[in-house]
Amino acid sequence: MSEKTPASTTPGPRLIIAAIIAVLALVFVVQNTGKGEVDFLFWTLSMPAWIWLLVIFAAGLVVGSIFPWLRPRKKRS
């Protein structure tokens, strides 16, 4: 019988970088809790700045998932 090697449990560099960026984004949001006002077309919206930051972050996630061809392609061997 062959022995199975256990799966690696160490996080890869992408996961580490993503975690660092997430922590920095969270710190940035927590430090910017003042009121923010945005004018868009004929609307003027006022709410806490951290909500605006989260909205912009979520919009970036959506755009990144809608346009996957902007990501670097992996070479197939």
N, C-alpha and C positions, 0 to 999 in steps of 0.2 A: 504494500500500500504506500502511496505517496503522501507525504506530509504537506498540509496546506500552510502557506506562510500567512501570518496575520496581516490584515490591511494596515497600511501606514496611517497613523493617527496624528502625525505632525502636520500642521497647516502649511499650505504652500505659500509662496511669496505673494500671489494675487490676493489670497484671503487676508494675509497680514496687512497689505496695503489698503484693501477695502475697509478693514476694521479701523485702521488709523484714520482714514478719511472720514469714516462715519463718526468716530469720536470727536474729531476736530469740527465737523459740521454741527454736532450736538452742542459742543462748547460754544461755538459761534452763535447758534440760535439762542442758547440760554443767556448769553451776554447781551443780546440785542432784543430786549423785551419792551422797549418804548413804543409809542404809537407811530404808525407809519401811514402815509396817505399816498394813494396812487390815482392818477388821472388817466383814464383810458377812454378814448372817444368822447362821449358826453357824460360818462359816469365819473364820479369821484368817490372812491372807497377809502374808508379809514378803519384800520384795525391794528392790533399789535404787530410789530415788525417780525416777530418769530413766525407768525402765521404766513406772512408774505414769503419769508425765506423757505418755509416748508412747501408752499405752493410752487415756488420756482424750482426747488429740488425735485418735486414730483413731476413737474413739466419736463425737466431734463431726463428723468427716468423714462417717461413716456416717449419722448423724442428718440432716446437711445434705443428703445425697443422697437419703435416703428421703422427706423431707418438702420437696419443691421448692416447694410452694405457700406456704411461709413466706418465700420470696424475693420481692422487689418485682417486679411484672409490668412488662414493657415495653409501651409504647403502640404499637399498630399503626396505621400511617397509611394 
